[in-house]
Amino acid sequence: MFDLSGKVALVTGARRGMGAADAKALAKQGAKVALSDINQEECQKVADEINASGGEAIAFKMDVSNVAEINTVFDEVVQKFGRLDILVNNAGIYSPKMALDMTEEDWDRTIDINLKGQFFCAQRAGKEMAKNKWGRIVNIASIASGQTGVGIAGGAHYTASKGGVTGMTETLAVEFAPLGINVNAIGPGAIDTPMIAGAGFPKGALESMLAGFPLKRMGTPEEIANAVVFLSSDEASYVTGATLFVDGGWLAS
């Protein structure tokens, strides 16, 4: 199961955390992987690790808020591998700012990276995948994306962007289905990544929150990667337009 041999995947925001874990997991299942990030040097380290373990990976510098840069990298990926089958829209930021203090620049930067970037990567991926009538697009949303009862103080721009990802996923699933492309989202809960570490949660607040979860711990990037592999595979052939919450039972608690 979950054999991705012969498939070509592109993972954005792949230099660390969930993106790096996603890239490694896809490569482990046989996919050739293009990794992209604003920091190509760190991204290359992940690609080197994949190559050293017998996989095939290449790293690119890509700012997902820049559409011209997106198109350039997609051109290079297709030129290198001849096709594109899987896109994992993982690149994203969380820069906390209370709503009354938020500037236009704060808002635009988060929306441009977290939502605009995902759309234009998905748009270009859809054009490539349609050529072979097969594709998988996995967008990374969040447990804090609207109608789930989870708000984050200091995250109005972040939660707005992730709610947009969920809505966008559903619409792209409808539009892309006739092209043979499945589009889904993953809504991670509290995952042990550099983003969480740098979020500036008050001392004890995270521990208190985790104590209320059924599984009583943070998730790992690898646990998100397992869901990415599933949604990227033939085994998920009848799953599209869905948001899969991987949250340790947060929403159930």
Order of alpha helices (4+ residues) and beta strands (2+ residues): beta-alpha-beta-alpha-beta-alpha-beta-alpha-alpha-beta-alpha-beta-alpha-alpha-alpha-beta
